C-alpha cells in the first residue's frame, strides 16, 4: 500500500467525501471563496502553477499555487526546483495550519527523494494543536511510516500505520492492519513485550500485545485460545479483535504433534557413524533435559538404506520421524515417496511404504514440494550467508564487499548473500573470489583498489622522477567487508586486509562466517582477529555450564561436531512446535542453534547470533 501512495497523494472517495462535505450530522460548511485553491490534488504542470501564482490576487492564493507547483516538481522527480520553490515562499507562509503542514510535508518529500531520511523525519513535527483535514493526516502518517521503514525502525513504522488506519475506510484500514501484523511478526517476543508497556497509543499497544500472545503461547493452542479470549475482552474495539489476522486463525485450528513413539534415522554404522553420533548424543541430551515416560525415542540405522530404516521405523509404530541426516538419503526417501504416491492411485489400501508419518528431515534438498507434515532442518552454509546479508543490512551497510574462497561452498554462500542483498536493496553486492597462496594477497589488493593506486603512483614517478613521495590509497566507497573463508584462510586474509587499508582511509567493519571460527582457545591467536564480527549458533557464541560439560564429555570435538550436537538437541525440542510454527510464520523458537522459524515450504529458518573479537576474546553482541 505504501508504494502505491509513494509519488502522489492518494485519497479514497470515502475519505475525500469526509474531507469536503463532513459527516451527515454536522452543519453544512461555508462555501469557500472563489480565490480558494485546493491542495488535495495536483493536476497541472509546475509551469502552469507558477504562472497562475504570478497572477494571484492574495498572498494565500499565491502560497497555495506555489505549493502545488512544488508538489508537481516532486512528482516529476525534480527535487532541485521543488526545493527552490519551497524556499522562496517559506518566509511568507502565514499562520494557517493547512499551509504550514503542506510546506513541511513537501519539504520532507524532497528530503525523502534525496535519501536524507533523518532530516525528513525532523520536518514532520506537526504541533499537537493543529487540526488538519483527513487527507493531510493520511499523507502525514504514510510518509512517516515510509521513512521509518527506510531507516529500519519497524516498531515506529508499525506505530505510524496504526495511526494511519484511523483515517481510512474499513477496506483500506484492513489492508494497513495486515501490514502492521506483517511488520510485527518477525520481531522477537521480548521486543514486543518491552514496547507494549507504552500506553500512549492504545491501538498500537493492542497490536503489540496480540503479536506477543501469538508468539509466546503458540506452542499450546488451548492456552493460546484462552489468552486471545482475554485479550479480546480487554480490547473489544480493537481492529484485531474484530478480525484476527488470517495466520493466527489458522494456527488456532492447527493441532500440534504429540507423538508417543519417535523414530530417529541416522547412519549409526559405516564411515558417517562418527558424524551421526554427535547428532544422536544431542537428541539423547535433549530427551534427558525433559524426560517423559510416555514418549519413547528409538534409533534406526540408515547406513543399511534409508528406505529400509524408514520402513522399520513405521513397522515399529513410529508416529513421528526425525532424519535421515545425509542429503542423498533425504533425496532417496522423497523420490521413493513420489513413486509410491503415483502407484497408489486406485489401490484398495495403502501399503506400509505409503503410510504417511510426520517427518523432520535433518537436511534439505532443492526444488522439493513438501507435504504439510514434512519439515527440513539443516545447518546450511547458504542459510548463514542469507542471515549475514540481513545482518549487514540491519547494521546500515550500503555497499558491502565480499571476499569469498574460490570453491563450491564459497561460491554458494556468496551467491546466496547476493540474492538476499538484491532482494533487500535492489543492488548487487560486489564479490571477489580468492585462491589460496600468493593470489590471495593479489585479490585483496585488487578488490581494495590498491593495485590501481600503485600503478598511478608508478606512472607519476615515471613522469616526474622517483624523488616524488607518495603512499597508496585504498577505496573509500565500500562500508563493510564480508569474508567467506575457512579458519586457516582467515588468519592470512584479515592481515592482508588490515595492511592494505591506506592511512588516508578509515578501516571498515569486517564480518565473517562460522566457518572462520578458530578451533584454538588461544587468546594470542584470537588477538589477531580483534574487531572482527562473526556469526555462529548462540550456544557457541556465549559459553555456559552446558557448553563446559559437553567439552569435558567429548574433549576431541571441534566446533563442527558441537554444532551437529546442538542440531540434534533442537530437533527433538522442535517436534511439538512444528505444526504451529508452520501455521504462524511469526512464531519463533529460541533454540540452541539459533532463532528458529518455519517457512511455508517446511524449511526451518535459522537466525544466528553474532559476536565480536575484542582483546583476544569473543564477546556476544
C-alpha positions, 0 to 999 in steps of 0.5 A, a space after each residue: 500500500 505504501 508504494 502505491 501512495 509513494 509519488 502522489 497523494 492518494 485519497 479514497 472517495 470515502 475519505 475525500 467525501 469526509 474531507 469536503 462535505 463532513 459527516 451527515 450530522 454536522 452543519 453544512 460548511 461555508 462555501 469557500 471563496 472563489 480565490 480558494 485553491 485546493 491542495 488535495 490534488 495536483 493536476 497541472 504542470 509546475 509551469 502552469 502553477 507558477 504562472 497562475 501564482 504570478 497572477 494571484 490576487 492574495 498572498 494565500 492564493 499565491 502560497 497555495 499555487 506555489 505549493 502545488 507547483 512544488 508538489 508537481 516538481 516532486 512528482 516529476 522527480 525534480 527535487 532541485 526546483 521543488 526545493 527552490 520553490 519551497 524556499 522562496 515562499 517559506 518566509 511568507 507562509 502565514 499562520 494557517 495550519 493547512 499551509 504550514 503542514 503542506 510546506 513541511 510535508 513537501 519539504 520532507 518529500 524532497 528530503 525523502 527523494 534525496 535519501 536524507 531520511 533523518 532530516 525528513 523525519 525532523 520536518 514532520 513535527 506537526 504541533 499537537 494543536 493543529 487540526 488538519 483535514 483527513 487527507 493531510 493526516 493520511 499523507 502525514 502518517 504514510 510518509 512517516 511510516 515510509 521513512 521509518 521503514 527506510 531507516 529500519 525502525 519497524 516498531 515506529 513504522 508499525 506505530 505510524 500505520 496504526 495511526 494511519 488506519 484511523 483515517 481510512 475506510 474499513 477496506 483500506 484500514 484492513 489492508 494497513 492492519 495486515 501490514 502492521 501484523 506483517 511488520 510485527 511478526 518477525 520481531 522477537 517476543 521480548 521486543 514486543 513485550 518491552 514496547 507494549 508497556 507504552 500506553 500512549 497509543 492504545 491501538 498500537 499497544 493492542 497490536 503489540 500485545 496480540 503479536 506477543 500472545 501469538 508468539 509466546 503461547 503458540 506452542 499450546 493452542 488451548 492456552 493460546 485460545 484462552 489468552 486471545 479470549 482475554 485479550 479480546 475482552 480487554 480490547 473489544 474495539 480493537 481492529 484485531 479483535 474484530 478480525 484476527 489476522 488470517 495466520 493466527 486463525 489458522 494456527 488456532 485450528 492447527 493441532 500440534 504433534 504429540 507423538 508417543 513413539 519417535 523414530 530417529 534415522 541416522 547412519 549409526 554404522 559405516 564411515 558417517 557413524 562418527 558424524 551421526 553420533 554427535 547428532 544422536 548424543 544431542 537428541 539423547 541430551 535433549 530427551 534427558 533435559 525433559 524426560 517423559 515416560 510416555 514418549 519413547 525415542 528409538 534409533 534406526 540405522 540408515 547406513 543399511 538404506 534409508 528406505 529400509 530404516 524408514 520402513 522399520 521405523 513405521 513397522 515399529 509404530 513410529 508416529 513421528 520421524 526425525 532424519 535421515 541426516 545425509 542429503 542423498 538419503 533425504 533425496 532417496 526417501 522423497 523420490 521413493 515417496 513420489 513413486 509410491 504416491 503415483 502407484 497408489 492411485 486406485 489401490 484398495 489400501 495403502 501399503 506400509 511404504 505409503 503410510 504417511 508419518 510426520 517427518 523432520 528431515 535433518 537436511 534439505 534438498 532443492 526444488 522439493 514440494 513438501 507435504 504439510 507434515 514434512 519439515 527440513 532442518 539443516 545447518 546450511 552454509 547458504 542459510 548463514 550467508 542469507 542471515 549475514 546479508 540481513 545482518 549487514 543490512 540491519 547494521 546500515 551497510 550500503 555497499 558491502 564487499 565480499 571476499 569469498 574462497 574460490 570453491 563450491 561452498 564459497 561460491 554458494 554462500 556468496 551467491 546466496 548473500 547476493 540474492 538476499 542483498 538484491 532482494 533487500 536493496 535492489 543492488 548487487 553486492 560486489 564479490 571477489 573470489 580468492 585462491 589460496 597462496 600468493 593470489 590471495 594477497 593479489 585479490 585483496 589488493 585488487 578488490 581494495 583498489 590498491 593495485 590501481 593506486 600503485 600503478 598511478 603512483 608508478 606512472 607519476 614517478 615515471 613522469 616526474 622522477 622517483 624523488 616524488 613521495 607518495 603512499 597508496 590509497 585504498 577505496 573509500 566507497 565500500 562500508 563493510 567487508 564480508 569474508 567467506 573463508 575457512 579458519 586457516 584462510 582467515 588468519 592470512 586474509 584479515 592481515 592482508 586486509 588490515 595492511 592494505 587499508 591506506 592511512 588516508 582511509 578509515 578501516 571498515 567493519 569486517 564480518 565473517 562466517 562460522 566457518 572462520 571460527 578458530 578451533 584454538 582457545 588461544 587468546 594470542 591467536 584470537 588477538 589477531 582477529 580483534 574487531 572482527 564480527 562473526 556469526 555462529 549458533 548462540 550456544 557457541 557464541 556465549 559459553 555456559 555450564 552446558 557448553 563446559 560439560 559437553 567439552 569435558 564429555 567429548 574433549 576431541 570435538 571441534 566446533 563442527 561436531 558441537 554444532 551437529 550436537 546442538 542440531 540434534 538437541 533442537 530437533 527433538 525440542 522442535 517436534 511439538 512446535 512444528 505444526 504451529 510454527 508452520 501455521 504462524 510464520 511469526 512464531 519463533 523458537 529460541 533454540 540452541 542453534 539459533 532463532 528458529 522459524 518455519 517457512 511455508 515450504 517446511 524449511 526451518 529458518 535459522 537466525 544466528 547470533 553474532 559476536 565480536 573479537 575484542 582483546 583476544 576474546 569473543 564477546 556476544 553482541 
